[in-house]
Each structure stands twice: as C-alpha cells, then as structure tokens.
Amino acid sequence: MNKLLFTGGTGFLGKNVMSLLQKDYDVTTCGITQEDMIRANLATSVPELPQQYDMVLHAAGKAHVVPKTDEEKKLFYDINYQGTVNLCKALEQAGTP
C-alpha cells in the first residue's frame, strides 16, 4: 500500500476525506493537533519525518478570512508559505523523491 503524508489531515478537509484515503493509502497525518501522528508546527519548524512517502497531500493552511492587518498578513505568510517551504525541506531531508 502506498504511503501518504497528509498535512492538515485532522482539520476540516481531512476529517471529511480521511475514510476515502484510508481505503487506498497508508495515511500518516502531520499537523498541530493532538490527533496528528506527527506533531509539528510547519509555520515555525521543519519536522523530522520518520520515513519516505509515495504521495503528499498538503492541506494545512490558513484560510476563510482575508488578512487585513500586518499581523494577519504575517500569520497567513508563516502558515501558508513558510509552512510549505518547511514541509518541502522535511520531505527532502527524509529522501522522499
């Protein structure tokens, strides 16, 4: 079974698609909740991944509000952009192709 890393897998999207994904993939979740298998704040750090993955579904992010203040804009940047950069670094360090 292919290994899938799912960021945001315990959030709104994750909770609604997890049962479908688990039919075809060995799913590992990565995020900031207690339910995540890999606990990591992608906005602030590069997590150490325990293995390589065949696929990645990156659904962790900040949405639903248009940022207006400088603080909100920085939060969106940190979570959405820097979080993606940190995820890519983690995947590279784990040797994920």
C-alpha positions in Angstrom: 0.0 0.0 0.0 1.3 3.5 -0.9 2.3 5.7 1.9 0.6 9.1 2.0 1.6 12.1 4.2 -1.4 14.3 4.8 -0.8 17.7 6.4 -4.0 19.1 7.8 -5.4 15.7 7.9 -7.1 16.3 11.2 -8.7 19.6 10.1 -12.0 20.2 8.2 -10.9 18.7 4.9 -9.0 15.8 6.5 -11.9 14.7 8.6 -14.1 14.7 5.5 -11.8 12.7 3.2 -9.8 10.5 5.6 -12.1 7.5 5.3 -11.8 7.6 1.5 -8.0 8.0 1.5 -7.5 5.1 4.0 -9.1 2.7 1.6 -6.2 3.1 -0.8 -3.3 4.5 1.2 -1.4 4.1 4.4 -2.1 7.6 5.7 0.2 9.5 8.2 -1.1 12.9 9.4 1.1 15.8 10.2 0.0 18.9 12.0 -0.6 20.8 15.2 -3.4 18.8 16.8 -3.3 16.1 19.4 -4.8 13.7 16.8 -1.9 14.1 14.4 0.5 11.2 14.1 3.4 13.6 13.5 3.1 16.7 15.7 4.6 19.7 14.0 4.0 23.3 13.5 5.1 23.7 9.9 4.9 27.5 10.1 7.8 27.6 12.6 9.8 24.4 12.1 11.0 21.7 9.8 9.7 18.4 11.2 11.7 15.2 11.2 9.8 12.7 9.1 10.3 9.1 10.1 10.2 7.7 6.6 9.8 8.5 2.9 6.3 8.9 1.4 4.9 8.0 -2.0 2.5 10.8 -2.0 1.9 14.1 -0.1 -1.4 15.9 0.3 -0.7 19.3 1.8 -3.9 20.7 3.2 -2.6 22.5 6.3 -3.1 26.2 5.9 -4.8 29.4 7.0 -7.9 30.3 5.1 -11.5 31.6 5.4 -10.5 35.2 6.2 -8.9 37.8 4.0 -6.0 39.2 6.0 -6.3 42.9 6.7 -3.7 43.8 9.3 0.0 43.3 9.1 -0.2 40.8 11.9 -2.9 38.8 10.0 -0.8 39.0 6.8 2.3 37.7 8.6 0.3 34.8 10.0 -1.0 33.9 6.6 2.5 34.1 5.2 4.0 32.0 8.0 1.4 29.3 7.8 0.7 29.1 4.0 4.1 30.0 2.5 6.7 29.2 5.2 4.8 26.1 6.2 5.0 24.8 2.6 8.7 25.6 2.4 9.3 23.8 5.8 7.3 20.7 4.6 9.4 20.6 1.4 12.6 20.7 3.4 11.4 17.9 5.6 10.5 15.7 2.6 13.9 16.4 1.1 15.7 15.5 4.3 13.7 12.3 4.5 14.8 11.4 1.0 11.2 11.5 -0.4 11.5 11.6 -4.2 
